[in-house]
Amino acid sequence: MSTDPSQPPTSYEAALAELEQLVQVIESGQLPLEQLLSGYKRGAELLAFCRGRLDAVEHQIKLLDEGTLKPWTPQ
């Protein structure tokens, strides 16, 4: 888990990596109840952070496309 869970992640990528690691630890079933609860709370914080970043990027894309989302097609 994070070395300092009270600190917000430095980036989307860092939050996602920490969240993935946290899920693995929780799914292992080896955590005591107190650590499981704190891990769950940290996971909820990380998920909210990631969702917030994704929403911000989506908003920026909408602005760049003048409010019209265009379907992405690989070239």
N, CA, C and O atoms as a Tripos MOL2 file, in Angstrom:
@<TRIPOS>MOLECULE
protein
  300   299    75     0     0
PROTEIN
NO_CHARGES

@<TRIPOS>ATOM
      1 N           0.8280   -1.1760    0.0000 N.3       1 MET1
      2 CA          0.0000    0.0000    0.0000 C.3       1 MET1
      3 C           0.8730    1.2400    0.0000 C.2       1 MET1
      4 O           2.1000    1.1480    0.0470 O.2       1 MET1
      5 N           0.2370    2.3970   -0.0520 N.am      2 SER2
      6 CA          0.9710    3.6490   -0.1350 C.3       2 SER2
      7 C           1.8320    3.8530    1.1110 C.2       2 SER2
      8 O           1.4790    3.4210    2.2070 O.2       2 SER2
      9 N           2.9690    4.5220    0.9160 N.am      3 THR3
     10 CA          3.8180    4.8050    2.0630 C.3       3 THR3
     11 C           3.1900    5.8590    2.9590 C.2       3 THR3
     12 O           3.4160    5.8470    4.1690 O.2       3 THR3
     13 N           2.4060    6.7700    2.3940 N.am      4 ASP4
     14 CA          1.7120    7.7860    3.1750 C.3       4 ASP4
     15 C           0.3040    7.9610    2.6270 C.2       4 ASP4
     16 O           0.0770    8.8190    1.7740 O.2       4 ASP4
     17 N          -0.6500    7.1580    3.1050 N.am      5 PRO5
     18 CA         -1.9940    7.1970    2.5570 C.3       5 PRO5
     19 C          -2.7340    8.5060    2.8020 C.2       5 PRO5
     20 O          -3.7900    8.7220    2.2070 O.2       5 PRO5
     21 N          -2.2170    9.3880    3.6570 N.am      6 SER6
     22 CA         -2.8870   10.6630    3.8790 C.3       6 SER6
     23 C          -2.5970   11.6470    2.7540 C.2       6 SER6
     24 O          -3.2730   12.6690    2.6440 O.2       6 SER6
     25 N          -1.6170   11.3610    1.9300 N.am      7 GLN7
     26 CA         -1.2400   12.2470    0.8350 C.3       7 GLN7
     27 C          -2.0040   11.8950   -0.4340 C.2       7 GLN7
     28 O          -2.2010   10.7170   -0.7310 O.2       7 GLN7
     29 N          -2.4390   12.9130   -1.1900 N.am      8 PRO8
     30 CA         -3.0800   12.6120   -2.4690 C.3       8 PRO8
     31 C          -2.0450   12.0890   -3.4610 C.2       8 PRO8
     32 O          -0.8600   12.4010   -3.3420 O.2       8 PRO8
     33 N          -2.4810   11.2990   -4.4320 N.am      9 PRO9
     34 CA         -1.5370   10.7820   -5.4300 C.3       9 PRO9
     35 C          -0.9510   11.9270   -6.2570 C.2       9 PRO9
     36 O          -1.5500   12.9950   -6.3830 O.2       9 PRO9
     37 N           0.2140   11.6800   -6.8080 N.am     10 THR10
     38 CA          0.8820   12.7140   -7.5970 C.3      10 THR10
     39 C           0.3500   12.7830   -9.0240 C.2      10 THR10
     40 O           0.4820   13.8100   -9.6900 O.2      10 THR10
     41 N          -0.2520   11.6930   -9.4930 N.am     11 SER11
     42 CA         -0.7660   11.6700  -10.8550 C.3      11 SER11
     43 C          -1.8160   10.5780  -10.9900 C.2      11 SER11
     44 O          -1.9770    9.7350  -10.1070 O.2      11 SER11
     45 N          -2.5270   10.6100  -12.1130 N.am     12 TYR12
     46 CA         -3.5080    9.5620  -12.4030 C.3      12 TYR12
     47 C          -2.8210    8.2020  -12.4400 C.2      12 TYR12
     48 O          -3.3220    7.2250  -11.8840 O.2      12 TYR12
     49 N          -1.6740    8.1520  -13.0980 N.am     13 GLU13
     50 CA         -0.9490    6.8910  -13.2460 C.3      13 GLU13
     51 C          -0.5010    6.3460  -11.8970 C.2      13 GLU13
     52 O          -0.5790    5.1430  -11.6500 O.2      13 GLU13
     53 N          -0.0310    7.2330  -11.0260 N.am     14 ALA14
     54 CA          0.3980    6.8080   -9.6910 C.3      14 ALA14
     55 C          -0.7940    6.2940   -8.8880 C.2      14 ALA14
     56 O          -0.6850    5.2930   -8.1810 O.2      14 ALA14
     57 N          -1.9250    6.9770   -8.9980 N.am     15 ALA15
     58 CA         -3.1300    6.5430   -8.2820 C.3      15 ALA15
     59 C          -3.6050    5.1910   -8.7880 C.2      15 ALA15
     60 O          -3.9870    4.3280   -7.9980 O.2      15 ALA15
     61 N          -3.5820    5.0040  -10.0900 N.am     16 LEU16
     62 CA         -4.0250    3.7370  -10.6720 C.3      16 LEU16
     63 C          -3.1060    2.5940  -10.2490 C.2      16 LEU16
     64 O          -3.5770    1.5050   -9.9200 O.2      16 LEU16
     65 N          -1.8030    2.8400  -10.2580 N.am     17 ALA17
     66 CA         -0.8520    1.8050   -9.8420 C.3      17 ALA17
     67 C          -1.0590    1.4410   -8.3720 C.2      17 ALA17
     68 O          -1.0520    0.2630   -8.0150 O.2      17 ALA17
     69 N          -1.2430    2.4550   -7.5200 N.am     18 GLU18
     70 CA         -1.4640    2.1890   -6.1070 C.3      18 GLU18
     71 C          -2.7840    1.4370   -5.9040 C.2      18 GLU18
     72 O          -2.8620    0.5270   -5.0790 O.2      18 GLU18
     73 N          -3.8110    1.8180   -6.6510 N.am     19 LEU19
     74 CA         -5.1040    1.1510   -6.5390 C.3      19 LEU19
     75 C          -5.0080   -0.3150   -6.9620 C.2      19 LEU19
     76 O          -5.5770   -1.1900   -6.3100 O.2      19 LEU19
     77 N          -4.2920   -0.5810   -8.0460 N.am     20 GLU20
     78 CA         -4.1150   -1.9650   -8.4990 C.3      20 GLU20
     79 C          -3.3850   -2.7980   -7.4430 C.2      20 GLU20
     80 O          -3.7640   -3.9370   -7.1700 O.2      20 GLU20
     81 N          -2.3400   -2.2240   -6.8570 N.am     21 GLN21
     82 CA         -1.5880   -2.9180   -5.8160 C.3      21 GLN21
     83 C          -2.4720   -3.1630   -4.5910 C.2      21 GLN21
     84 O          -2.4360   -4.2380   -3.9910 O.2      21 GLN21
     85 N          -3.2500   -2.1730   -4.2360 N.am     22 LEU22
     86 CA         -4.1360   -2.2760   -3.0920 C.3      22 LEU22
     87 C          -5.1840   -3.3720   -3.2980 C.2      22 LEU22
     88 O          -5.4710   -4.1340   -2.3750 O.2      22 LEU22
     89 N          -5.7470   -3.4550   -4.4830 N.am     23 VAL23
     90 CA         -6.7360   -4.4940   -4.7860 C.3      23 VAL23
     91 C          -6.1120   -5.8770   -4.6470 C.2      23 VAL23
     92 O          -6.7380   -6.7880   -4.1060 O.2      23 VAL23
     93 N          -4.8890   -6.0390   -5.1290 N.am     24 GLN24
     94 CA         -4.2120   -7.3400   -4.9970 C.3      24 GLN24
     95 C          -4.0320   -7.7290   -3.5350 C.2      24 GLN24
     96 O          -4.2620   -8.8770   -3.1550 O.2      24 GLN24
     97 N          -3.6200   -6.7650   -2.7220 N.am     25 VAL25
     98 CA         -3.3980   -7.0420   -1.3030 C.3      25 VAL25
     99 C          -4.7180   -7.3880   -0.6200 C.2      25 VAL25
    100 O          -4.7800   -8.3330    0.1670 O.2      25 VAL25
    101 N          -5.7740   -6.6290   -0.9150 N.am     26 ILE26
    102 CA         -7.0750   -6.8910   -0.2980 C.3      26 ILE26
    103 C          -7.6070   -8.2510   -0.7330 C.2      26 ILE26
    104 O          -8.1220   -9.0080    0.0900 O.2      26 ILE26
    105 N          -7.4850   -8.5630   -2.0200 N.am     27 GLU27
    106 CA         -7.9880   -9.8300   -2.5320 C.3      27 GLU27
    107 C          -7.2040  -11.0330   -2.0150 C.2      27 GLU27
    108 O          -7.7000  -12.1580   -2.0620 O.2      27 GLU27
    109 N          -6.0040  -10.8110   -1.5290 N.am     28 SER28
    110 CA         -5.2110  -11.9230   -1.0060 C.3      28 SER28
    111 C          -5.8340  -12.5070    0.2550 C.2      28 SER28
    112 O          -5.5940  -13.6660    0.5940 O.2      28 SER28
    113 N          -6.6380  -11.6990    0.9500 N.am     29 GLY29
    114 CA         -7.2850  -12.1710    2.1630 C.3      29 GLY29
    115 C          -6.3640  -12.2700    3.3570 C.2      29 GLY29
    116 O          -6.7150  -12.9060    4.3500 O.2      29 GLY29
    117 N          -5.1950  -11.6570    3.2880 N.am     30 GLN30
    118 CA         -4.2050  -11.7760    4.3540 C.3      30 GLN30
    119 C          -4.1580  -10.5720    5.2870 C.2      30 GLN30
    120 O          -3.3370  -10.5390    6.2040 O.2      30 GLN30
    121 N          -5.0290   -9.5770    5.0680 N.am     31 LEU31
    122 CA         -4.9890   -8.3830    5.9060 C.3      31 LEU31
    123 C          -5.8550   -8.5450    7.1510 C.2      31 LEU31
    124 O          -6.9460   -9.1120    7.0810 O.2      31 LEU31
    125 N          -5.3760   -8.0500    8.2870 N.am     32 PRO32
    126 CA         -6.2360   -7.9800    9.4690 C.3      32 PRO32
    127 C          -7.3820   -6.9950    9.2040 C.2      32 PRO32
    128 O          -7.2910   -6.1520    8.3110 O.2      32 PRO32
    129 N          -8.4420   -7.1080    9.9760 N.am     33 LEU33
    130 CA         -9.6430   -6.3150    9.7580 C.3      33 LEU33
    131 C          -9.3730   -4.8120    9.7310 C.2      33 LEU33
    132 O          -9.9080   -4.1100    8.8730 O.2      33 LEU33
    133 N          -8.5640   -4.3110   10.6420 N.am     34 GLU34
    134 CA         -8.2710   -2.8660   10.6880 C.3      34 GLU34
    135 C          -7.5710   -2.4040    9.4080 C.2      34 GLU34
    136 O          -7.9120   -1.3570    8.8580 O.2      34 GLU34
    137 N          -6.6060   -3.1710    8.9410 N.am     35 GLN35
    138 CA         -5.8930   -2.8120    7.7180 C.3      35 GLN35
    139 C          -6.8020   -2.9640    6.5020 C.2      35 GLN35
    140 O          -6.6820   -2.2060    5.5390 O.2      35 GLN35
    141 N          -7.6890   -3.9170    6.5380 N.am     36 LEU36
    142 CA         -8.6450   -4.0940    5.4600 C.3      36 LEU36
    143 C          -9.5410   -2.8710    5.3380 C.2      36 LEU36
    144 O          -9.7850   -2.3850    4.2340 O.2      36 LEU36
    145 N         -10.0260   -2.3770    6.4570 N.am     37 LEU37
    146 CA        -10.8720   -1.1920    6.4540 C.3      37 LEU37
    147 C         -10.1120    0.0330    5.9600 C.2      37 LEU37
    148 O         -10.6300    0.7870    5.1350 O.2      37 LEU37
    149 N          -8.8940    0.2430    6.4490 N.am     38 SER38
    150 CA         -8.1210    1.4020    5.9960 C.3      38 SER38
    151 C          -7.7510    1.2590    4.5210 C.2      38 SER38
    152 O          -7.6960    2.2550    3.8000 O.2      38 SER38
    153 N          -7.4990    0.0400    4.0690 N.am     39 GLY39
    154 CA         -7.2210   -0.1850    2.6560 C.3      39 GLY39
    155 C          -8.4300    0.1170    1.7910 C.2      39 GLY39
    156 O          -8.3020    0.6930    0.7100 O.2      39 GLY39
    157 N          -9.5990   -0.2700    2.2660 N.am     40 TYR40
    158 CA        -10.8310    0.0090    1.5310 C.3      40 TYR40
    159 C         -11.0610    1.5160    1.4250 C.2      40 TYR40
    160 O         -11.4310    2.0220    0.3660 O.2      40 TYR40
    161 N         -10.8370    2.2330    2.5400 N.am     41 LYS41
    162 CA        -11.0090    3.6900    2.5370 C.3      41 LYS41
    163 C         -10.0230    4.3480    1.5650 C.2      41 LYS41
    164 O         -10.3900    5.2540    0.8170 O.2      41 LYS41
    165 N          -8.7770    3.8860    1.5850 N.am     42 ARG42
    166 CA         -7.7720    4.4500    0.6710 C.3      42 ARG42
    167 C          -8.1570    4.1470   -0.7710 C.2      42 ARG42
    168 O          -8.0060    4.9990   -1.6460 O.2      42 ARG42
    169 N          -8.6500    2.9470   -1.0210 N.am     43 GLY43
    170 CA         -9.0870    2.5900   -2.3630 C.3      43 GLY43
    171 C         -10.2080    3.4880   -2.8520 C.2      43 GLY43
    172 O         -10.2250    3.8870   -4.0170 O.2      43 GLY43
    173 N         -11.1530    3.8100   -1.9620 N.am     44 ALA44
    174 CA        -12.2460    4.7140   -2.3290 C.3      44 ALA44
    175 C         -11.7020    6.1000   -2.6630 C.2      44 ALA44
    176 O         -12.1770    6.7420   -3.5990 O.2      44 ALA44
    177 N         -10.7100    6.5650   -1.9040 N.am     45 GLU45
    178 CA        -10.0890    7.8640   -2.1870 C.3      45 GLU45
    179 C          -9.3900    7.8520   -3.5450 C.2      45 GLU45
    180 O          -9.5180    8.7940   -4.3270 O.2      45 GLU45
    181 N          -8.6540    6.7830   -3.8140 N.am     46 LEU46
    182 CA         -7.9350    6.6750   -5.0810 C.3      46 LEU46
    183 C          -8.9070    6.6020   -6.2560 C.2      46 LEU46
    184 O          -8.6740    7.2140   -7.2990 O.2      46 LEU46
    185 N          -9.9810    5.8650   -6.0880 N.am     47 LEU47
    186 CA        -10.9860    5.7600   -7.1370 C.3      47 LEU47
    187 C         -11.6230    7.1140   -7.4170 C.2      47 LEU47
    188 O         -11.8220    7.4740   -8.5770 O.2      47 LEU47
    189 N         -11.9430    7.8630   -6.3780 N.am     48 ALA48
    190 CA        -12.5100    9.1990   -6.5580 C.3      48 ALA48
    191 C         -11.5110   10.1160   -7.2690 C.2      48 ALA48
    192 O         -11.8970   10.9020   -8.1340 O.2      48 ALA48
    193 N         -10.2410   10.0160   -6.9100 N.am     49 PHE49
    194 CA         -9.2050   10.8180   -7.5630 C.3      49 PHE49
    195 C          -9.1380   10.4940   -9.0540 C.2      49 PHE49
    196 O          -9.1110   11.3980   -9.8890 O.2      49 PHE49
    197 N          -9.1120    9.1980   -9.3870 N.am     50 CYS50
    198 CA         -9.0350    8.7750  -10.7920 C.3      50 CYS50
    199 C         -10.2650    9.2310  -11.5730 C.2      50 CYS50
    200 O         -10.1470    9.7300  -12.6920 O.2      50 CYS50
    201 N         -11.4290    9.0590  -10.9880 N.am     51 ARG51
    202 CA        -12.6580    9.5050  -11.6590 C.3      51 ARG51
    203 C         -12.6430   11.0090  -11.8930 C.2      51 ARG51
    204 O         -13.0570   11.4890  -12.9480 O.2      51 ARG51
    205 N         -12.1660   11.7390  -10.9080 N.am     52 GLY52
    206 CA        -12.0750   13.1960  -11.0540 C.3      52 GLY52
    207 C         -11.1440   13.5930  -12.1860 C.2      52 GLY52
    208 O         -11.4580   14.4920  -12.9660 O.2      52 GLY52
    209 N         -10.0030   12.9290  -12.2790 N.am     53 ARG53
    210 CA         -9.0620   13.2230  -13.3690 C.3      53 ARG53
    211 C          -9.6650   12.8790  -14.7200 C.2      53 ARG53
    212 O          -9.5290   13.6450  -15.6740 O.2      53 ARG53
    213 N         -10.3350   11.7270  -14.8110 N.am     54 LEU54
    214 CA        -10.9500   11.3290  -16.0760 C.3      54 LEU54
    215 C         -12.0650   12.2930  -16.4660 C.2      54 LEU54
    216 O         -12.2030   12.6290  -17.6420 O.2      54 LEU54
    217 N         -12.8580   12.7390  -15.5020 N.am     55 ASP55
    218 CA        -13.9110   13.7210  -15.7910 C.3      55 ASP55
    219 C         -13.3100   15.0330  -16.2930 C.2      55 ASP55
    220 O         -13.8420   15.6500  -17.2160 O.2      55 ASP55
    221 N         -12.2070   15.4540  -15.6860 N.am     56 ALA56
    222 CA        -11.5550   16.6960  -16.1090 C.3      56 ALA56
    223 C         -11.0340   16.5790  -17.5350 C.2      56 ALA56
    224 O         -11.1630   17.5160  -18.3240 O.2      56 ALA56
    225 N         -10.4500   15.4430  -17.8660 N.am     57 VAL57
    226 CA         -9.9380   15.2410  -19.2250 C.3      57 VAL57
    227 C         -11.0890   15.1950  -20.2190 C.2      57 VAL57
    228 O         -10.9930   15.7630  -21.3070 O.2      57 VAL57
    229 N         -12.1670   14.5300  -19.8580 N.am     58 GLU58
    230 CA        -13.3320   14.4710  -20.7430 C.3      58 GLU58
    231 C         -13.8790   15.8770  -20.9910 C.2      58 GLU58
    232 O         -14.2530   16.2120  -22.1150 O.2      58 GLU58
    233 N         -13.9230   16.6900  -19.9490 N.am     59 HIS59
    234 CA        -14.3930   18.0690  -20.0910 C.3      59 HIS59
    235 C         -13.4820   18.8610  -21.0330 C.2      59 HIS59
    236 O         -13.9630   19.6170  -21.8770 O.2      59 HIS59
    237 N         -12.1830   18.6870  -20.8870 N.am     60 GLN60
    238 CA        -11.2450   19.3860  -21.7630 C.3      60 GLN60
    239 C         -11.4160   18.9560  -23.2100 C.2      60 GLN60
    240 O         -11.3450   19.7810  -24.1210 O.2      60 GLN60
    241 N         -11.6400   17.6750  -23.4210 N.am     61 ILE61
    242 CA        -11.8440   17.1740  -24.7890 C.3      61 ILE61
    243 C         -13.1130   17.7720  -25.3770 C.2      61 ILE61
    244 O         -13.1330   18.1690  -26.5420 O.2      61 ILE61
    245 N         -14.1700   17.8370  -24.5780 N.am     62 LYS62
    246 CA        -15.4180   18.4430  -25.0580 C.3      62 LYS62
    247 C         -15.1940   19.8900  -25.4620 C.2      62 LYS62
    248 O         -15.7100   20.3410  -26.4850 O.2      62 LYS62
    249 N         -14.4230   20.6210  -24.6580 N.am     63 LEU63
    250 CA        -14.1310   22.0120  -24.9910 C.3      63 LEU63
    251 C         -13.3230   22.1110  -26.2770 C.2      63 LEU63
    252 O         -13.5880   22.9730  -27.1160 O.2      63 LEU63
    253 N         -12.3500   21.2410  -26.4310 N.am     64 LEU64
    254 CA        -11.5240   21.2630  -27.6340 C.3      64 LEU64
    255 C         -12.3260   20.9030  -28.8770 C.2      64 LEU64
    256 O         -12.0480   21.4090  -29.9640 O.2      64 LEU64
    257 N         -13.3050   20.0440  -28.7260 N.am     65 ASP65
    258 CA        -14.1470   19.6460  -29.8540 C.3      65 ASP65
    259 C         -15.3680   20.5500  -29.9810 C.2      65 ASP65
    260 O         -16.3220   20.2160  -30.6830 O.2      65 ASP65
    261 N         -15.3380   21.6810  -29.3090 N.am     66 GLU66
    262 CA        -16.4240   22.6610  -29.3450 C.3      66 GLU66
    263 C         -17.7480   22.0440  -28.9050 C.2      66 GLU66
    264 O         -18.7970   22.2970  -29.4970 O.2      66 GLU66
    265 N         -17.6760   21.2310  -27.8560 N.am     67 GLY67
    266 CA        -18.8680   20.6500  -27.2730 C.3      67 GLY67
    267 C         -19.4090   19.4370  -27.9900 C.2      67 GLY67
    268 O         -20.4390   18.8970  -27.5850 O.2      67 GLY67
    269 N         -18.7490   18.9900  -29.0440 N.am     68 THR68
    270 CA        -19.2200   17.8260  -29.7760 C.3      68 THR68
    271 C         -18.1850   16.7260  -29.6900 C.2      68 THR68
    272 O         -17.0680   16.8640  -30.1890 O.2      68 THR68
    273 N         -18.5660   15.6340  -29.0530 N.am     69 LEU69
    274 CA        -17.6560   14.4970  -29.0050 C.3      69 LEU69
    275 C         -17.6940   13.7750  -30.3270 C.2      69 LEU69
    276 O         -18.7660   13.4440  -30.8330 O.2      69 LEU69
    277 N         -16.5470   13.5340  -30.8790 N.am     70 LYS70
    278 CA        -16.4480   12.8310  -32.1570 C.3      70 LYS70
    279 C         -16.0290   11.3920  -31.9080 C.2      70 LYS70
    280 O         -15.1770   11.1490  -31.0540 O.2      70 LYS70
    281 N         -16.5910   10.4440  -32.6120 N.am     71 PRO71
    282 CA        -16.1760    9.0660  -32.4020 C.3      71 PRO71
    283 C         -14.7130    8.8850  -32.7860 C.2      71 PRO71
    284 O         -14.2500    9.4220  -33.7930 O.2      71 PRO71
    285 N         -13.9960    8.1240  -31.9710 N.am     72 TRP72
    286 CA        -12.5860    7.8690  -32.2380 C.3      72 TRP72
    287 C         -12.4800    6.7120  -33.2110 C.2      72 TRP72
    288 O         -13.1210    5.6740  -33.0440 O.2      72 TRP72
    289 N         -11.6690    6.9080  -34.2160 N.am     73 THR73
    290 CA        -11.4170    5.8230  -35.1780 C.3      73 THR73
    291 C          -9.9100    5.6690  -35.3270 C.2      73 THR73
    292 O          -9.2080    6.6430  -35.5970 O.2      73 THR73
    293 N          -9.4150    4.4560  -35.1540 N.am     74 PRO74
    294 CA         -7.9700    4.2390  -35.3160 C.3      74 PRO74
    295 C          -7.5640    4.4550  -36.7700 C.2      74 PRO74
    296 O          -8.2890    4.0920  -37.6960 O.2      74 PRO74
    297 N          -6.4160    5.0400  -36.9450 N.am     75 GLN75
    298 CA         -5.9540    5.3270  -38.3050 C.3      75 GLN75
    299 C          -4.8790    4.3840  -38.7340 C.2      75 GLN75
    300 O          -4.3780    4.4870  -39.8540 O.2      75 GLN75
@<TRIPOS>BOND
     1     1     2 1
     2     2     3 1
     3     3     4 2
     4     3     5 am
     5     5     6 1
     6     6     7 1
     7     7     8 2
     8     7     9 am
     9     9    10 1
    10    10    11 1
    11    11    12 2
    12    11    13 am
    13    13    14 1
    14    14    15 1
    15    15    16 2
    16    15    17 am
    17    17    18 1
    18    18    19 1
    19    19    20 2
    20    19    21 am
    21    21    22 1
    22    22    23 1
    23    23    24 2
    24    23    25 am
    25    25    26 1
    26    26    27 1
    27    27    28 2
    28    27    29 am
    29    29    30 1
    30    30    31 1
    31    31    32 2
    32    31    33 am
    33    33    34 1
    34    34    35 1
    35    35    36 2
    36    35    37 am
    37    37    38 1
    38    38    39 1
    39    39    40 2
    40    39    41 am
    41    41    42 1
    42    42    43 1
    43    43    44 2
    44    43    45 am
    45    45    46 1
    46    46    47 1
    47    47    48 2
    48    47    49 am
    49    49    50 1
    50    50    51 1
    51    51    52 2
    52    51    53 am
    53    53    54 1
    54    54    55 1
    55    55    56 2
    56    55    57 am
    57    57    58 1
    58    58    59 1
    59    59    60 2
    60    59    61 am
    61    61    62 1
    62    62    63 1
    63    63    64 2
    64    63    65 am
    65    65    66 1
    66    66    67 1
    67    67    68 2
    68    67    69 am
    69    69    70 1
    70    70    71 1
    71    71    72 2
    72    71    73 am
    73    73    74 1
    74    74    75 1
    75    75    76 2
    76    75    77 am
    77    77    78 1
    78    78    79 1
    79    79    80 2
    80    79    81 am
    81    81    82 1
    82    82    83 1
    83    83    84 2
    84    83    85 am
    85    85    86 1
    86    86    87 1
    87    87    88 2
    88    87    89 am
    89    89    90 1
    90    90    91 1
    91    91    92 2
    92    91    93 am
    93    93    94 1
    94    94    95 1
    95    95    96 2
    96    95    97 am
    97    97    98 1
    98    98    99 1
    99    99   100 2
   100    99   101 am
   101   101   102 1
   102   102   103 1
   103   103   104 2
   104   103   105 am
   105   105   106 1
   106   106   107 1
   107   107   108 2
   108   107   109 am
   109   109   110 1
   110   110   111 1
   111   111   112 2
   112   111   113 am
   113   113   114 1
   114   114   115 1
   115   115   116 2
   116   115   117 am
   117   117   118 1
   118   118   119 1
   119   119   120 2
   120   119   121 am
   121   121   122 1
   122   122   123 1
   123   123   124 2
   124   123   125 am
   125   125   126 1
   126   126   127 1
   127   127   128 2
   128   127   129 am
   129   129   130 1
   130   130   131 1
   131   131   132 2
   132   131   133 am
   133   133   134 1
   134   134   135 1
   135   135   136 2
   136   135   137 am
   137   137   138 1
   138   138   139 1
   139   139   140 2
   140   139   141 am
   141   141   142 1
   142   142   143 1
   143   143   144 2
   144   143   145 am
   145   145   146 1
   146   146   147 1
   147   147   148 2
   148   147   149 am
   149   149   150 1
   150   150   151 1
   151   151   152 2
   152   151   153 am
   153   153   154 1
   154   154   155 1
   155   155   156 2
   156   155   157 am
   157   157   158 1
   158   158   159 1
   159   159   160 2
   160   159   161 am
   161   161   162 1
   162   162   163 1
   163   163   164 2
   164   163   165 am
   165   165   166 1
   166   166   167 1
   167   167   168 2
   168   167   169 am
   169   169   170 1
   170   170   171 1
   171   171   172 2
   172   171   173 am
   173   173   174 1
   174   174   175 1
   175   175   176 2
   176   175   177 am
   177   177   178 1
   178   178   179 1
   179   179   180 2
   180   179   181 am
   181   181   182 1
   182   182   183 1
   183   183   184 2
   184   183   185 am
   185   185   186 1
   186   186   187 1
   187   187   188 2
   188   187   189 am
   189   189   190 1
   190   190   191 1
   191   191   192 2
   192   191   193 am
   193   193   194 1
   194   194   195 1
   195   195   196 2
   196   195   197 am
   197   197   198 1
   198   198   199 1
   199   199   200 2
   200   199   201 am
   201   201   202 1
   202   202   203 1
   203   203   204 2
   204   203   205 am
   205   205   206 1
   206   206   207 1
   207   207   208 2
   208   207   209 am
   209   209   210 1
   210   210   211 1
   211   211   212 2
   212   211   213 am
   213   213   214 1
   214   214   215 1
   215   215   216 2
   216   215   217 am
   217   217   218 1
   218   218   219 1
   219   219   220 2
   220   219   221 am
   221   221   222 1
   222   222   223 1
   223   223   224 2
   224   223   225 am
   225   225   226 1
   226   226   227 1
   227   227   228 2
   228   227   229 am
   229   229   230 1
   230   230   231 1
   231   231   232 2
   232   231   233 am
   233   233   234 1
   234   234   235 1
   235   235   236 2
   236   235   237 am
   237   237   238 1
   238   238   239 1
   239   239   240 2
   240   239   241 am
   241   241   242 1
   242   242   243 1
   243   243   244 2
   244   243   245 am
   245   245   246 1
   246   246   247 1
   247   247   248 2
   248   247   249 am
   249   249   250 1
   250   250   251 1
   251   251   252 2
   252   251   253 am
   253   253   254 1
   254   254   255 1
   255   255   256 2
   256   255   257 am
   257   257   258 1
   258   258   259 1
   259   259   260 2
   260   259   261 am
   261   261   262 1
   262   262   263 1
   263   263   264 2
   264   263   265 am
   265   265   266 1
   266   266   267 1
   267   267   268 2
   268   267   269 am
   269   269   270 1
   270   270   271 1
   271   271   272 2
   272   271   273 am
   273   273   274 1
   274   274   275 1
   275   275   276 2
   276   275   277 am
   277   277   278 1
   278   278   279 1
   279   279   280 2
   280   279   281 am
   281   281   282 1
   282   282   283 1
   283   283   284 2
   284   283   285 am
   285   285   286 1
   286   286   287 1
   287   287   288 2
   288   287   289 am
   289   289   290 1
   290   290   291 1
   291   291   292 2
   292   291   293 am
   293   293   294 1
   294   294   295 1
   295   295   296 2
   296   295   297 am
   297   297   298 1
   298   298   299 1
   299   299   300 2
@<TRIPOS>SUBSTRUCTURE
     1 MET1         2 RESIDUE 1 A MET
     2 SER2         6 RESIDUE 1 A SER
     3 THR3        10 RESIDUE 1 A THR
     4 ASP4        14 RESIDUE 1 A ASP
     5 PRO5        18 RESIDUE 1 A PRO
     6 SER6        22 RESIDUE 1 A SER
     7 GLN7        26 RESIDUE 1 A GLN
     8 PRO8        30 RESIDUE 1 A PRO
     9 PRO9        34 RESIDUE 1 A PRO
    10 THR10       38 RESIDUE 1 A THR
    11 SER11       42 RESIDUE 1 A SER
    12 TYR12       46 RESIDUE 1 A TYR
    13 GLU13       50 RESIDUE 1 A GLU
    14 ALA14       54 RESIDUE 1 A ALA
    15 ALA15       58 RESIDUE 1 A ALA
    16 LEU16       62 RESIDUE 1 A LEU
    17 ALA17       66 RESIDUE 1 A ALA
    18 GLU18       70 RESIDUE 1 A GLU
    19 LEU19       74 RESIDUE 1 A LEU
    20 GLU20       78 RESIDUE 1 A GLU
    21 GLN21       82 RESIDUE 1 A GLN
    22 LEU22       86 RESIDUE 1 A LEU
    23 VAL23       90 RESIDUE 1 A VAL
    24 GLN24       94 RESIDUE 1 A GLN
    25 VAL25       98 RESIDUE 1 A VAL
    26 ILE26      102 RESIDUE 1 A ILE
    27 GLU27      106 RESIDUE 1 A GLU
    28 SER28      110 RESIDUE 1 A SER
    29 GLY29      114 RESIDUE 1 A GLY
    30 GLN30      118 RESIDUE 1 A GLN
    31 LEU31      122 RESIDUE 1 A LEU
    32 PRO32      126 RESIDUE 1 A PRO
    33 LEU33      130 RESIDUE 1 A LEU
    34 GLU34      134 RESIDUE 1 A GLU
    35 GLN35      138 RESIDUE 1 A GLN
    36 LEU36      142 RESIDUE 1 A LEU
    37 LEU37      146 RESIDUE 1 A LEU
    38 SER38      150 RESIDUE 1 A SER
    39 GLY39      154 RESIDUE 1 A GLY
    40 TYR40      158 RESIDUE 1 A TYR
    41 LYS41      162 RESIDUE 1 A LYS
    42 ARG42      166 RESIDUE 1 A ARG
    43 GLY43      170 RESIDUE 1 A GLY
    44 ALA44      174 RESIDUE 1 A ALA
    45 GLU45      178 RESIDUE 1 A GLU
    46 LEU46      182 RESIDUE 1 A LEU
    47 LEU47      186 RESIDUE 1 A LEU
    48 ALA48      190 RESIDUE 1 A ALA
    49 PHE49      194 RESIDUE 1 A PHE
    50 CYS50      198 RESIDUE 1 A CYS
    51 ARG51      202 RESIDUE 1 A ARG
    52 GLY52      206 RESIDUE 1 A GLY
    53 ARG53      210 RESIDUE 1 A ARG
    54 LEU54      214 RESIDUE 1 A LEU
    55 ASP55      218 RESIDUE 1 A ASP
    56 ALA56      222 RESIDUE 1 A ALA
    57 VAL57      226 RESIDUE 1 A VAL
    58 GLU58      230 RESIDUE 1 A GLU
    59 HIS59      234 RESIDUE 1 A HIS
    60 GLN60      238 RESIDUE 1 A GLN
    61 ILE61      242 RESIDUE 1 A ILE
    62 LYS62      246 RESIDUE 1 A LYS
    63 LEU63      250 RESIDUE 1 A LEU
    64 LEU64      254 RESIDUE 1 A LEU
    65 ASP65      258 RESIDUE 1 A ASP
    66 GLU66      262 RESIDUE 1 A GLU
    67 GLY67      266 RESIDUE 1 A GLY
    68 THR68      270 RESIDUE 1 A THR
    69 LEU69      274 RESIDUE 1 A LEU
    70 LYS70      278 RESIDUE 1 A LYS
    71 PRO71      282 RESIDUE 1 A PRO
    72 TRP72      286 RESIDUE 1 A TRP
    73 THR73      290 RESIDUE 1 A THR
    74 PRO74      294 RESIDUE 1 A PRO
    75 GLN75      298 RESIDUE 1 A GLN
